[in-house]
C-alpha cells in the first residue's frame, strides 16, 4: 500500500470518528430537547434527577480507600492557602506595629508643641512689651502671630494623629479578626485530619470483620482428613502393641508359610512331641 493510500485511509478513519462524535452529541442534544419540549417544566426535573442518580451511582461505586485518600488530599490542599494567609497576617501585623510607633511619635510631638504653646500663652498674659522667641526678640503682636501659626499647625497635626489612631484601631481589629479566622481554619484542618484517621480505622475494622466472613471452610474435606488421621493413629497404636508383645514387628508382619510337600511329616513331628510331653507329665505324677 502506498503512502498516499495510507494517509487517505487515516483521514477517512478520522472523519468517521468525528462523525460518530457529532452523532453522539446530536443524540444527547436531541434527548435534552425531547425532554424539554415533551415535558415542559418537568423536563428540567427529569434531567436533574437523572444527573443526580447517575452521580450517586458513580460515587457509591468508588472504593472507600480512594475516597479517604481524596479527603486527605483535599485537606493537604488547604496548606498553601493557610501559608498564604499566615504570610498576609504577618505582614499586616508588622505594618500595624509600625503604625503604632508612628502614632506614639505623633502624640509625643503633639505634647511638645502643646507645652511650648502654653508657655508662650502664659508669657502673652504678662505686661512685657517684648518677648524672647528662640534667638529672636519679638513684640507682642509678633508673638500673637507666632502663636496663631503654631496653634494652626498643632490642630492639623492633632487631626492627623487622631486619624492615624482611628486607622490603627481599625487595622488592629481587622488583624485580630484575620488571626481568629486563621486559627479556626487550622483547628478545622486538624479536626478533619482526626476524622479521616477515625474513619480509616473504622474502615479497617469493618474490613477485618468482612474478611472473617469471606473465609470459607469445607467441613466435608476437614472431616474426611480427620477420619484418615484417626485411621493412621489406630494402625500405629496396633503396631505399637504388637511390637511390645512380640519384640519384633517384622516377624509378625512377614510370617513364613510352611511348605506343603512334607506336611505329613510335620504333623507327625508336632503331635509326637505333644505325646511325648504328655507321657512325661504322667510319669511325674
Secondary structure by P-SEA (a helix, b strand, c coil): ccaaaaaaaaaaaaaaaaaaaaaaaaaaaaaaaaaaaacccaaaaaaaaaaaaaaaaaaaaccaaaaaaaaaaaaaaaaaaaaaaaaaaaaaaaaaaaaaaaaaaaaaaaaaaaaaaaaaaaaaaccccccccccccccaaaaaaaaaaaaaaaaaaaaaaaaaaaaaaaaaaaaaaaaaaaaaaaaaaaaaaaaaaaaaaaaaaaaaaaaaaaccccaaaaaaaaaaaaaaaaaaaaaaaaaaacccaaaaabbbbbbccaaaaaaaaaaaaaaaaaaaaaaac
